[in-house]
Amino acid sequence: MNGDAALLLLADSRLPAGGHAHSGGVEEAVRRGTVTGAGDLARFLRGRLATAGLVTAALAAAACELAAVDSGGSAGRELRAACDPGPPPADDAADGVPLWRRLDAEADARTASPAQRGAARTQGRLLLRTARRMWPSAALDALARAVPEGPHHPVALGAAAASAGCAPRQAALAAAYTSVTGPATAAVRLLGLDPVTVHRLLADLAPALEDTAHVACASLDDAVPADDEPDGCGAGHHQGRQPGRHPERQAAWQAARWHALPGHSAPALDLLAEGHLTNPMKLFVS
Amino acid sequence: MGAHHDDLHDAAEPHGRALRLGIGGPVGSGKTALVAALCRSLGPSLRLGVVTNDIYTTEDADFLRRAGVVDPERILAVQTGCCPHTAIRDDIAANLDAVETLEERFGPLDLVIVESGGDNLTATFSRGLADRQIFVLDVSGGDKVPRKGGPGVTSADLLVVNKTDLAPMVGADLTVMSRDAAAVRDGKPVLFTSIREDRGAHSVAEWVTHMVDAWRREHGEPHHHAVQSAVQSAARQAPAS
């Protein structure tokens, strides 16, 4: 099993996890006249993928790796000290809760707009709810305990991917993919665009999606070096590493260089997200 | 879910929780008016929560809050991204989240009403979201609608035909509607109402009361889901206002 089929399920727009009600800023962009047709939309999607898409891809890859490393048991206990020196409840220490909180905080730090944070947590909470029934795992339970208000969407996505049997690169690809497909679908609904034209835009983005997943995994290699990588960006976080317990990875996570994960900002998307909340006639949540 | 996972998210688990009642139907048939009427009639005797699925804005939720028939805090609005039927049938995650939020904040509740956005005759609620469902038509939509059927008309636990006061004005034959509905609904009940004249929709309220009583007999007295609160606490969607 290499996770390919699980990846299809995870990235499918029919996954019942609430994603259909989010436009990723497109509704507000349409309202302001920034996105009026296929040409505008192509630029919007490319920009979104290069910023929010890359950041979420890296976070999803990291969450996938973390879930595989820390699928319950002792890993969290030993890692805890590195991340959260305070004395935790005994229960938390055993399941990697502090590391999940840390990763979620990294997502928070990379999401400037409070509206976007809210939307990301809503989507993450709903995805976690769905994933815990589809692919129950100790890692998903730990994540739910660690972030009761709902983790950021890419964190939930990565943890779900690991539980489904996907590798970090597949989690990154799913995050990059959903960062553009949701907005594209919203534009079809809002502007009445030809759906084939819009899917042509997505097809044109396919190489960029692969590149994004690649760069995301390379950043994860920098943040949490793989101990068996042949070419600096290879087996460690790509198809080679399969989910399961990898206690040998604890040391790497203990010394994680979180700043190596990308933190590209997209001020226009931040403003669109904030502006969306002021729209009294909105159709989408975000 | 396996024994090692405390599954807190399985909506199908009916024990000790409120009856979840879906109310669907075409745009303008009187869904929100029916919700308000039920709140008027049942509010004094049942602990209620309401989730609305407006097509856009929070029009329905605002209407209910202004109507003053239920504590405004107990009404949550869900946005559906142009696809009201998706939110009640294919991807119910946001609605379940809202229902459980109400149960956590105000539980135990006896009845949670989920009002769908106005949709077409094929819209029905997922059984993962609604335990019972009402489909609302109105006579001004045409007296042929029951004959046309569609999953909403044929499968709802109760079909309500509203605005009977308009029948003479729009030339609708209630006898025809009643006969056609009976033919396609396989004995399931149909009630005719004019909520404008009967502000409490008392016949429908009586049916809902029977459903709640039966639910309680079968699944026990609703109790507060404290465990769930521990996992999914406060920072849920705030009441839309």
Interface residues (C-beta under 8 A of the other chain):
Chain A: R14 L15 P16 A17 G18 G19 H20 A21 H22 S23 R121 T122 R125 L126 R129 T130 R132 R133 P136 S137 A138 D141 A144 R145 P148 E149 G150 A186 R189 L190 P280 M281 K282 L283 F284 V285
Chain B: M1 G2 H4 H5 D6 D7 L8 H9 D10 I55 Y56 T57 V78 Q79 T80 G81 C82 C83 T86 A87 D90 D91 I92 A93 A94 L96 D97 A230 V231 Q232 S233 A234 A235 R236 Q237
